[in-house]
Amino acid sequence: MSNTIGNCRLGVDIGGTFTDVVTVRDGRLHVAKTPSTPEAPDEGVMDGVTKSQNDVGFRSNAVGFFAHGTTVATNAVLERDWAETALITTDGFRDVLEIGRQARPDIYDFDVREPVPIVERDRRFEITERLDERGRVETPLEESTVDAVAAELAASNIDSVAISLLFSFENDEHERRIRDRLQNAGVDVSYSLSSEVLPEIREYERTLATSLNAALKPVMDTYIGRLESSIDDRGIPATMQIMQSNGGIIGAERARQRPINTLLSGPAAGVQGAAHVAALDGIDDVLTMDMGGTSCDVSMVRDGDPLVSTEVEVGDYPIGVPMISVHTIGAGGGSIAWIDDGDALRVGPRSAGAVPGPVCYGRGGDEPTVTDAQLLLGRLDPDAFLADELEADVDRVEAVIEERIAGPLDMGLEAAAQGILDVANANMERALRVVSVERGYDPREFGLVAFGGAGPLHAGALAAELDIPRVLVPRTAGVLSALGLLITDLIHDFSTSMVRRLPDVSPSELESVFAGFERDGYERLAGEGRDDDEIELERSVDLRYVGQSFELTIPLSNGDVTAETLEDAAERFHGRHERRYGHASPSAPLELVTVRLRARGLVDTPDLVASETDGCADEAIRQQRDVVYDGTVYETNVYDRDRLPVDASFDGPAIVEGGESTVVIRPEQHATVDEYGSIIVETDQ
């Protein structure tokens, strides 16, 4: 692999509580966790690197690969803490951001509020110009209107400008001319053009993406600049790579220009990590489940690749750029159990968070949580699962569950705790059905990769309910996102809308578009150190039936585009439509909507050394204790994960305790340890 500087690879992922650093050196994996520093996230990153260096003993100049998953852009969106931004649009389209799709998120909620527009109305400006649907000029660009906007911007405190004109995906000349004229007039800010950020149809999504990218550019530029300076000062020679939402990494400079592509940086890395560890065991089709303290992220991996969508929402905003399709619900270890007005037991979405946290943390929490229920049923060891400075308060847990849940519902303590888990599991089961059954896939044909601090506690029960035959819990379940950063390829996505009836599409014109994308893809990846034999190109098109308002992405076969290529794409569209929606209309006319290309720069995947633990499974038994499963008490072996050897095999019920997570193997289930330290739980015994 080109540009290899040293034998040490670092993956750094920032979480809400901890910053995780995974180091791979000579095939050996090491995990370091340090507290996150929300006010200055780069400081937490460098603290983690320092800890990893001290633990592993490598020099800075030995780092040949440095990848980072960041929450900076995500937090800026959720907290609406972005740069002062202006928006320039075609005359008549000033209010696109507020009009949106006119869709109500809940048709029965009369108090629902629309998302706050990225750009305030008094900072949205109209320009006299107009293109038609093929990019032909109907109204020439009136430069005097640009000059008037320039005068207002020059007198303002604007940090960034978004330019989104009608049909600019067919012809970007007017957008570029406006930017150049503003720069020549002395408007020295950052610029985002819709023809570069998201050159696709749908005015709201395109304008929203461009505005959001513009608002995030100064934020991301400042953060990456500080972090790069710290890395340089440390003497680390590797060029920093940033995780994207689409499942690939990009160079830091590109991330500065396209911060919108980093909005699901951490969750995307987790899905990539899950796909990797599953592939090591020959499992290409998996559902992924990342359950932490406040939420649960679920996704799908099909044929070894995560499912990518352009219909993912972050906060209140639908993001039109390609992103790994992650469905998030408010179900975590800290999710609070409560009784609604109809005397029904509910769990979440409110969470106790890290402070005060679950009742068992002993930090003043007074509302029962999922973690408290797990503790009460014996799945967690009150003497071992918390940090050294914390001591689980079991008596307080019992008192709170009795007061808040068991008493009002006239049930026993164990029944109440089991009810809390049942409700939480039902919520997660529905989420897993959203990413599988509702897309036409049968969960019985998939494995389930469980990670995060709480995921392995619940995965066995969820798999049993969904008839998923196998659960895989990685050795690095608590830091899988950081590991995912080390096995992720460089990826650049290119797209442009070309709305045409399929019979009217010229194969040569389509080939010309792909050829242009491919040239840009090779150029970008070469600049990031990839050789030609390390680059793969993937072509696809978005098709729909004429009159539909949604599309399906259909991969194209390799080779030049011909009439036969388009016929084959049409046939596969009908098949995919049948699978996704339960029907197809092969005689109905089709329409090409968007042309896409993914340029992939392959990255060496580190070979992880197998566990060297000797002995047998019985020698790893730490203790036996009573654990409750579905109202029945079982005497359960509790295993020390670090002492389980490769090929260890044991039956449930069992508990496996590790430094990052606890794995629950239910009665009638069977577990083995693979050569990489992952625990494989067979649920169909």
Secondary structure, 3 states (H helix, E strand, C coil): CCCCCCCEEEEEEECCCEEEEEEEECCEEEEEEEECCCCCHHHHHHHHHHHHHHHHCCCHHHEEEEEEECCHHHHHHHCCCCCCEEEEEECCCCCHHHHCCCCCCCCCCCCCCCCCCCCCHHHEEEECCEECCCCCEEECCCHHHHHHHHHHHHCCCCCEEEEECCCCCCCCHHHHHHHHHHHHCCCCCEEEEHHHHCCCCCHHHHHHHHHHHHHHHHHHHHHHHHHHHHHHHHCCCCCEEEECCCCCEEEHHHHHHCHHHHCCHHHHHHHHHHHHHHHHCCCCCEEEEEECCCCEEEEEEECCEECEECCEEECCEEECCCEECCEEECCCCCEEEEECCCCCEEEEEEECCCCCCCHHHCCCCCCCEHHHHHHHCCCCCCCCCCCCCCCCCHHHHHHHHHHHHHHHHCCCHHHHHHHHHHHHHHHHHHHHHHCCHHHCCCHHHCEEEEECCCHHHHHHHHHHHHCCCEEEECCCHHHHHHHHHHHCCEEEEEEEEEEEEHHHCCHHHHHHHHHHHHHHHHHHHHHCCCCHHHEEEEEEEEEEECCCCCCEEEECCCCCCCHHHHHHHHHHHHHHHHHHHCCCCCCCCEEEEEEEEEEEECCCCCCCCCCCCCCCHHHHEEEEEEEEECCEEEEEEEEEHHHCCCCCEEECCEEEECCCCEEEECCCCEEEECCCCCEEEECCC
